[in-house]
Amino acid sequence: MKNLPASLIPTPIPTSILTLILPLILTLTLPPLLFSGSLSAKSFMPGEEATGRWNLTIERDAGSYPGWLEITGSGFHTLTGSYVGYEGSARPVSHIAYDAETGTYSFAIPPQWKDPGTDLKFNFRLDGDLLEGTIDVGDERLSWTAVRAPDLVRETPPVWGEPHSLLDDEMSRWIIPENNRFRMVDGILVNEDVGGNLVSKETFDDFKIHATFRYPEGSNSGIYLRGRYEVQIMDNYGEPPDNLIMGGIYGFIEPSVNAAKKAGEWQTLDVTLVGRHVTVVLNGVAIIINRPIPGTTGGALDSNEGLPGPVMIQGDHGPVEFKKLIVTPGINR
C-alpha cells in the first residue's frame, strides 16, 4: 500500500478537546431514553387524582338538579377548571385549592345571573371515584355528589331508523308542563308567551332532528338534545359568532358563522348527535361540524350523560313557532 500524502493524514484531536466534546457527542448519539428521566418525567401535582370531567347531582329542598365540573391542571402546581350549574353557561374556575393534609378541595366563583355578593363556595373530597361536597350560596348550603362523565365514544357509526314527526294536533308525543303555553294552531306548534318547557315522551341515544321554526323580534328559545345539551334559538341576526348565538351549543361551542335569518322568517335547523359529537346545519350552512360537547349545559334535565334522553323545547324564555320537528333515531345500539 502506498503511503498517503502528509496533507491527507488526519491530525489527532488533542485529549483536552476530546474531554470537552465527548459528553456532547454522547448526548446527541445515545438513545434518548438513557437521558430522559429528569427531562420528560411528569411532576406529580398534589390533588391531581380528581382531574377530569364530573357529572354532579346537587340536592336542595325542592329536589335535585344537575351540574357539571371539569378539573384540569395548569402547569405543575395549579388546579383550574370550569363549572356549569342548573342555569347559566360554563364558567371558568381560575384556581381550585387542595389541602393535602385533609384531602379537601375548594374554590369560589361569582354569581352569573344572580345579584352580586352571593359567591358560590365549593368544598369537596375525592372518595374512591366519587366526589362529595357542598356549595354555600349565602346562608344556604347544598350537598352534592359527582361521578366521572362517560366518554361516549362510538366504535361504529349509527344505523339510522325511520324519521318521524314529533308534532300532532293533540300534542300526544309530549309531557305537558303545568305552566304550558304551547298549543297547536293549524298544524304549527306555537309557544305564545313565557311558560313551561315541552319534554318528549320518547327518549333518544344517537339521533338526528330537523326543525323548521320562526320567532318574533327579541325572542329566545332552544332545543335540548337528550334533555342535556342546548342548541340555541335566539334573535341575533348579524351579530358576531359566539356560543350564545343561533345554533351554538350554549356556553360551549360557537358556530363558525352566524347563518341566522331575520326575526319573523322561517328558518331550518338540522342537528346530528352521535355520542357527544354534534353537527349543526343552520339554514343550509354547516356551522358546527362533528365537535364534542364537553358536558351538560345550563337548564339540563339531569346529568346522566350515559343514558338516552328526550328532546326538550325551551318555552320559559320567549315565544317561538315550529312548523316541523322530525327526529331520526339511531338503531344500532
Secondary structure, 3 states (H helix, E strand, C coil): CCCCCHHHCCCCCCHHHHHHHHHHHHHHHCCHHHHCHHHHCCCCCCCHHHCEEEEEEEEECCEEEEEEEEEEEECCCEEEEEEECCCCCCEEEEEEEEECCCCEEEEEECCCCCCCCCCEEEEEEEECCEEEEEEEECCEEEEEEEEECCCCCCCCCCCECCCEECCCCCCCCEECCCCCCEEEECCEEEECCCCCCEEEEEEECCEEEEEEEECCCCCEEEEEECCCEEEEEECCCCCCCCCCCCCCECCCECCCCCCCCCCCCCEEEEEEEECCEEEEEECCEEEEEEEECCCCCCCCCCCCCCCCEEEEECCCCCCEEEEEEEEEEECCC
